[in-house]
Amino acid sequence: MDNKLSDSERAAYIMACGERDKRIAELEERLNLVREQRDNELRTNSELENRLATPVRLPERYYVDCGVGPDPNGDWLYYSEVANTLREQGFTVEGDA
């Protein structure tokens, strides 16, 4: 049995190999882009997890009883102080532009 390829078969084989190699290169490039995107998302997730792991620090609390005064156990917070404190920590507050 003769295993030799004809000239036309050899040419077709070489062309198929070239197309295969081109497709492999395209897929490798696409894979690299997907890996880069994954790495960026992992970095972003890690940064967000670290940010969420840090408790939000609230401003001084107040009591309200015939007036307003500072009290570490008070039930009242001044809205503007809370909003400013959150902004200082890198968060946005509803109503910010």
C-alpha atoms as an extended CHARMM CRD file, in Angstrom:
* protein
*
        97  EXT
         1         1  MET       CA              0.0000000000        0.0000000000        0.0000000000  PROA      1               0.0000000000
         2         2  ASP       CA              1.3790000000        3.3790000000       -1.0460000000  PROA      2               0.0000000000
         3         3  ASN       CA              1.1590000000        6.1190000000        1.6580000000  PROA      3               0.0000000000
         4         4  LYS       CA              2.5330000000        8.9130000000       -0.5140000000  PROA      4               0.0000000000
         5         5  LEU       CA              0.3960000000       12.0040000000       -1.0970000000  PROA      5               0.0000000000
         6         6  SER       CA             -0.1940000000       13.4520000000       -4.5080000000  PROA      6               0.0000000000
         7         7  ASP       CA              0.9070000000       17.0170000000       -5.1580000000  PROA      7               0.0000000000
         8         8  SER       CA             -2.6730000000       18.2820000000       -4.8250000000  PROA      8               0.0000000000
         9         9  GLU       CA             -3.1880000000       16.3480000000       -1.5780000000  PROA      9               0.0000000000
        10        10  ARG       CA              0.0960000000       17.6740000000       -0.2090000000  PROA      10              0.0000000000
        11        11  ALA       CA             -0.8980000000       21.2480000000       -1.1280000000  PROA      11              0.0000000000
        12        12  ALA       CA             -4.3000000000       20.8000000000        0.5060000000  PROA      12              0.0000000000
        13        13  TYR       CA             -2.6320000000       19.3910000000        3.6270000000  PROA      13              0.0000000000
        14        14  ILE       CA             -0.1820000000       22.2930000000        3.8350000000  PROA      14              0.0000000000
        15        15  MET       CA             -3.0430000000       24.7750000000        3.3800000000  PROA      15              0.0000000000
        16        16  ALA       CA             -5.0690000000       23.0420000000        6.1090000000  PROA      16              0.0000000000
        17        17  CYS       CA             -2.0660000000       23.1610000000        8.4500000000  PROA      17              0.0000000000
        18        18  GLY       CA             -1.6210000000       26.8710000000        7.7740000000  PROA      18              0.0000000000
        19        19  GLU       CA             -5.3010000000       27.5520000000        8.4820000000  PROA      19              0.0000000000
        20        20  ARG       CA             -5.0950000000       25.4550000000       11.6280000000  PROA      20              0.0000000000
        21        21  ASP       CA             -2.0250000000       27.3630000000       12.8240000000  PROA      21              0.0000000000
        22        22  LYS       CA             -3.7590000000       30.6790000000       12.1070000000  PROA      22              0.0000000000
        23        23  ARG       CA             -6.8320000000       29.5650000000       14.0770000000  PROA      23              0.0000000000
        24        24  ILE       CA             -4.6390000000       28.4020000000       16.9720000000  PROA      24              0.0000000000
        25        25  ALA       CA             -2.9300000000       31.8130000000       17.0490000000  PROA      25              0.0000000000
        26        26  GLU       CA             -6.3320000000       33.5740000000       17.0720000000  PROA      26              0.0000000000
        27        27  LEU       CA             -7.5630000000       31.3750000000       19.9210000000  PROA      27              0.0000000000
        28        28  GLU       CA             -4.3690000000       31.9140000000       21.9220000000  PROA      28              0.0000000000
        29        29  GLU       CA             -4.7350000000       35.6800000000       21.5230000000  PROA      29              0.0000000000
        30        30  ARG       CA             -8.3450000000       35.4720000000       22.6350000000  PROA      30              0.0000000000
        31        31  LEU       CA             -7.3530000000       33.3030000000       25.6060000000  PROA      31              0.0000000000
        32        32  ASN       CA             -4.7380000000       35.8720000000       26.6380000000  PROA      32              0.0000000000
        33        33  LEU       CA             -7.3650000000       38.6320000000       26.5200000000  PROA      33              0.0000000000
        34        34  VAL       CA             -9.7510000000       36.5480000000       28.6380000000  PROA      34              0.0000000000
        35        35  ARG       CA             -6.9820000000       35.8300000000       31.1540000000  PROA      35              0.0000000000
        36        36  GLU       CA             -6.1000000000       39.5230000000       31.3370000000  PROA      36              0.0000000000
        37        37  GLN       CA             -9.7460000000       40.4290000000       31.9090000000  PROA      37              0.0000000000
        38        38  ARG       CA            -10.0360000000       37.7440000000       34.6100000000  PROA      38              0.0000000000
        39        39  ASP       CA             -6.9000000000       39.0360000000       36.3580000000  PROA      39              0.0000000000
        40        40  ASN       CA             -8.2470000000       42.6080000000       36.2780000000  PROA      40              0.0000000000
        41        41  GLU       CA            -11.5620000000       41.4710000000       37.7220000000  PROA      41              0.0000000000
        42        42  LEU       CA             -9.8280000000       39.4580000000       40.4520000000  PROA      42              0.0000000000
        43        43  ARG       CA             -7.7700000000       42.5350000000       41.3750000000  PROA      43              0.0000000000
        44        44  THR       CA            -10.9000000000       44.6780000000       41.4540000000  PROA      44              0.0000000000
        45        45  ASN       CA            -12.7530000000       42.0890000000       43.5500000000  PROA      45              0.0000000000
        46        46  SER       CA             -9.8590000000       41.9220000000       45.9840000000  PROA      46              0.0000000000
        47        47  GLU       CA             -9.7940000000       45.7050000000       46.3270000000  PROA      47              0.0000000000
        48        48  LEU       CA            -13.5530000000       45.7950000000       46.9100000000  PROA      48              0.0000000000
        49        49  GLU       CA            -13.3800000000       42.9790000000       49.4600000000  PROA      49              0.0000000000
        50        50  ASN       CA            -10.6750000000       44.8790000000       51.3570000000  PROA      50              0.0000000000
        51        51  ARG       CA            -12.7580000000       48.0240000000       51.2670000000  PROA      51              0.0000000000
        52        52  LEU       CA            -15.8260000000       46.2090000000       52.5540000000  PROA      52              0.0000000000
        53        53  ALA       CA            -13.7940000000       44.5040000000       55.2820000000  PROA      53              0.0000000000
        54        54  THR       CA            -13.0350000000       47.9130000000       56.8010000000  PROA      54              0.0000000000
        55        55  PRO       CA            -15.9230000000       49.0890000000       58.9640000000  PROA      55              0.0000000000
        56        56  VAL       CA            -17.4470000000       52.4440000000       58.1360000000  PROA      56              0.0000000000
        57        57  ARG       CA            -16.5740000000       55.0000000000       60.8030000000  PROA      57              0.0000000000
        58        58  LEU       CA            -19.5480000000       57.1260000000       61.7960000000  PROA      58              0.0000000000
        59        59  PRO       CA            -19.3210000000       60.6010000000       63.2890000000  PROA      59              0.0000000000
        60        60  GLU       CA            -20.0250000000       61.4790000000       66.9110000000  PROA      60              0.0000000000
        61        61  ARG       CA            -23.4310000000       60.4500000000       68.2530000000  PROA      61              0.0000000000
        62        62  TYR       CA            -25.8100000000       62.8040000000       70.0500000000  PROA      62              0.0000000000
        63        63  TYR       CA            -28.6240000000       62.6300000000       72.5410000000  PROA      63              0.0000000000
        64        64  VAL       CA            -31.8110000000       64.5410000000       72.0160000000  PROA      64              0.0000000000
        65        65  ASP       CA            -33.4760000000       65.6100000000       75.2310000000  PROA      65              0.0000000000
        66        66  CYS       CA            -34.6100000000       69.2030000000       75.6050000000  PROA      66              0.0000000000
        67        67  GLY       CA            -31.6530000000       70.0100000000       73.3730000000  PROA      67              0.0000000000
        68        68  VAL       CA            -28.8910000000       68.2430000000       71.5120000000  PROA      68              0.0000000000
        69        69  GLY       CA            -25.5370000000       67.2300000000       72.9200000000  PROA      69              0.0000000000
        70        70  PRO       CA            -22.7250000000       64.7900000000       72.2350000000  PROA      70              0.0000000000
        71        71  ASP       CA            -23.2180000000       61.3230000000       73.7250000000  PROA      71              0.0000000000
        72        72  PRO       CA            -21.2350000000       58.1850000000       72.7170000000  PROA      72              0.0000000000
        73        73  ASN       CA            -24.3790000000       56.1460000000       73.4480000000  PROA      73              0.0000000000
        74        74  GLY       CA            -26.8100000000       58.5900000000       71.8750000000  PROA      74              0.0000000000
        75        75  ASP       CA            -29.4130000000       57.5290000000       69.3490000000  PROA      75              0.0000000000
        76        76  TRP       CA            -29.0870000000       60.4820000000       67.0040000000  PROA      76              0.0000000000
        77        77  LEU       CA            -26.6240000000       61.2410000000       64.1840000000  PROA      77              0.0000000000
        78        78  TYR       CA            -26.4480000000       64.4950000000       62.2640000000  PROA      78              0.0000000000
        79        79  TYR       CA            -27.1370000000       63.7390000000       58.5670000000  PROA      79              0.0000000000
        80        80  SER       CA            -24.5340000000       66.1410000000       57.1580000000  PROA      80              0.0000000000
        81        81  GLU       CA            -21.8300000000       64.7290000000       59.4400000000  PROA      81              0.0000000000
        82        82  VAL       CA            -22.6890000000       61.1630000000       58.4200000000  PROA      82              0.0000000000
        83        83  ALA       CA            -22.6990000000       62.0750000000       54.7240000000  PROA      83              0.0000000000
        84        84  ASN       CA            -19.3770000000       63.9280000000       54.9880000000  PROA      84              0.0000000000
        85        85  THR       CA            -17.7980000000       61.1000000000       56.9870000000  PROA      85              0.0000000000
        86        86  LEU       CA            -18.8590000000       58.5660000000       54.3420000000  PROA      86              0.0000000000
        87        87  ARG       CA            -17.4960000000       60.7660000000       51.5450000000  PROA      87              0.0000000000
        88        88  GLU       CA            -14.1700000000       61.1070000000       53.3810000000  PROA      88              0.0000000000
        89        89  GLN       CA            -13.9600000000       57.3030000000       53.4100000000  PROA      89              0.0000000000
        90        90  GLY       CA            -14.4650000000       57.1350000000       49.6490000000  PROA      90              0.0000000000
        91        91  PHE       CA            -18.1750000000       56.3310000000       49.4800000000  PROA      91              0.0000000000
        92        92  THR       CA            -20.8240000000       58.2530000000       47.6080000000  PROA      92              0.0000000000
        93        93  VAL       CA            -23.9900000000       59.3950000000       49.2990000000  PROA      93              0.0000000000
        94        94  GLU       CA            -27.4210000000       59.4180000000       47.6790000000  PROA      94              0.0000000000
        95        95  GLY       CA            -27.8800000000       62.8130000000       46.0560000000  PROA      95              0.0000000000
        96        96  ASP       CA            -24.1820000000       63.2830000000       45.1950000000  PROA      96              0.0000000000
        97        97  ALA       CA            -23.6650000000       64.2940000000       41.5910000000  PROA      97              0.0000000000
